[in-house]
Amino acid sequence: MHAQIEVLASLQTVDREIKEQAGLKQSLLDELQAKERELQAKQKEVDTLAVAAAEKEKLRAEKDRVFQDEGKKATDKRMRMNRIKNAKELQALQREIDMMRQANGELEEELIKIMQEIDAIKASRAAKEAEMVALQEAWQKQQQELGGQINDIDQAVAEKLSQRQSIAANVARDLISRYELIFSRRGGNAVVEIAGGICQGCFMNIPPQMGNEIIRSEKIHNCPSCQRIVYVKPVPLDEAKSA
Ligand SMILES: [Zn+2]
């Protein structure tokens, strides 16, 4: 087997481990991000309820002011009644006062309804806030756990990278670039074996003549179908018999 390819194959083993770790790290980060989005959504729900409560409070204050004003006007009118002697005028004023009383009664009912609505909004806001606190605690705990796992991954990758560097030092630069290009295009599978005349990367036949050449020559060969770097594993004697 070509020495360079042997080195490339071991480089690929390390690169696959790095790739796997990177994927693992990404999935942990994705998990964290999903939790963060969940938190943000919950915060938005709380904010929306806070806005709704504030609007209702404003409405309550307006209605309350009208209620107080009307109450004062009714009191004034009642006081005026004491000074009026004319029966017709008195009757008219009494009618006015009755109408005002009715209007104020309706206003009072409205006020009660608004206050009940405010209570309901506040209750659901408190519930959402409690949910958020629980979510936040879970998130923080998970963040710590995942942070530890991510640290471990980073450390493992750093080790693998230095391992990679010492392996890569034994391969010609242009071959490394060729290998890296294929590695990224072929999903981390750049160096493959030919077994039974078939490329183990794309499972297409390798022309027999090319297969012989691969065994004999010191040149780097690429699969004519998938362009992966191909090699033939030397077959041990006892396996050669059963094959
Ligand atoms: Zn192939």
Residues whose N, C-alpha, C, O or C-beta is under 5 A from the ligand:
A	BS01	ZN	C199 G201 C202 C223 S225 C226 Q227
